[in-house]
Amino acid sequence: MATILAINNLTKKFGRLTAVNQLSLTIESGQIYGILGPNGSGKTTTLGMILDVVAPASGDYHWFENTPNEEARKKIGSILESPGFYPYLTAVQNLRITAHIKQCGTDRINEALKQVNLFDRKDDKFKTYSLGMKQRLSIAAALLSNPPVLILDEPTNGLDPEGIAEVRELITQVAQQGKTIIMASHLLDEVQKVCTHFCVLRKGIKIHEGLVKDTLEEINKVEISADFDQEQLYNILYDFEGSEDVSTNGSGLLVTLKPGFNSREINQHCFTNGVTLKRLSTQTNTLEKEFLKILKEHD
Amino acid sequence: MIDAIKLEWLKVRNYRVFWILMGMYLLALTVIAAGGVFFLEWIKSLGTDFNGIDPTIIPIYDFPDIWQNMTYLGSFAKILLAFVVIISVNNDVTYNTLRQNIIDGISKRRYLLGKLMFIIALATISTLYLFFTGMITGSIYSHVWEARFIFDKLEFLAAYFFDIVVYCSLAFLLSLVIKKAGFVIVLLFLYTLMFEPIVGAILTNAPIFRDTIWSELVAFFPIQALNNLITVPFGRYIFMEIQDHIPLKTIAIAAGWLLIYLTIIITILTKRDMK
């Protein structure tokens, strides 16, 4: 697999604050890589550095195994929080500038505008556009050169539900074409839905990196309740060979299972011990829970 | 090179403010540089005379003197051209398009090159325009019409071109440092026409500075350095000695400033975080 981006010990300081601290990442072709973190954790600064608009204090990065940076950027479509367009130019005139810089020819402009539903307004000035339309034009600009890599910074910020759905749809579409996507977001649900890989930043430090799939597979907690004496039920569950830990959880009990056991076996165990369960629910792990756990571990 | 200038062309081609400013500039240039006869008529109507000489017979549009006279007067209009540069750079800063251009795939050097080419294009247009205006005005008023006079002293047009390039580069630098276009325009206007001339006059004429190293410094001031390329030519009509050539020293000082401006610009572009 070809390496798309290699970041080595990238650091950025704003005065006394270290916004990004010794960050190293490698992103391979075809990955959909989510950079997670609370607000102010250095996500946007990192994207700014790899796009050459924020000057790093130290460290370096390489695109496409040492392609010169500005040449590499021509092959990257970027959708950032504040898109830069000339308000006095129309959508088509703005995209001509993008096409000129990306050296990709102007013949795809109409197609790109149709793709984001702006074709009817193509000859209206950018300043007459609504926020959603502006965001859509920046998507059109990013897709104009049909780039192999897409960078998204909080792609759904400020969009209405319909817009959010459209952007998600687009990310999935683009991902199916085998393109590489790097996105920063604080919306975990979003990352969970579309990303294959993720890392977590906190105060500029990478505190976790992994596959989204692996994180979601760690399902090992079961919530249980029954019309039965709580203490006796506790003992029955405690005796179960697959129980790692049992704790009270509101009106019910929460069982942490050892690896290799599942809810079916616990049900069986209870039934043989004369307990009919009223509720048995497997807690699915979400990225949100995992994320909060990771943050807590590094507090 | 062509790509760099084309980018700037795409930015201004459909920009009405640009065309209005350019129109105003060329109009002002025409009036200032070629309206001398009307000015002299006006002086005459006021009753002024120069030791009994009728002002309207002063041959300001005779070849080759016309070139120094017109470029001297025309260079006053360059401040309007600087406004075009200020607005062009300021747009890129305030609309975030400088950042967008870089993200889309040009280097910061390339951006600088584009703006420099834009300035050179403006200076070329202005110089050619002044040349043709001079030819037309000269064909009407000049008492001589021979190639060896017409094409003499054309170095003043080259100096005029250089003057605009350096001055507009200063405007480029200022609009990168100060992000408010209106403020840059006022500042550049006041500095060019008031601050530096006043300080210069004090250093040259005040008794405590006169004939000291301080008065020598005036020639190195950024605006004075440009003004010294083409100095007031009208003394010749009252038999005073004038600087009727372009001294190498003034070219060197102006070139020094250009180098300084470009160096600071590239440093700012490289070091500044664009958010």
Interface residues (C-beta under 8 A of the other chain):
Chain A: G48 L51 D52 V53 V54 A55 N69 E70 E71 R73 K74 I76 S78 L80 S82 P83 G84 F85 Y86 P87 Y88 L89 T90 Q93 R96 I97 T98 H100 I101 K102 Q103 A141
Chain B: D3 K6 L7 L10 K11 N14 Y15 R16 V17 N91 Y95 N96 T97 L98 R99 Q100 N101 I102 I103 D104 G105 I106 S107 K108 R110 T270 K271 R272 D273 M274 K275
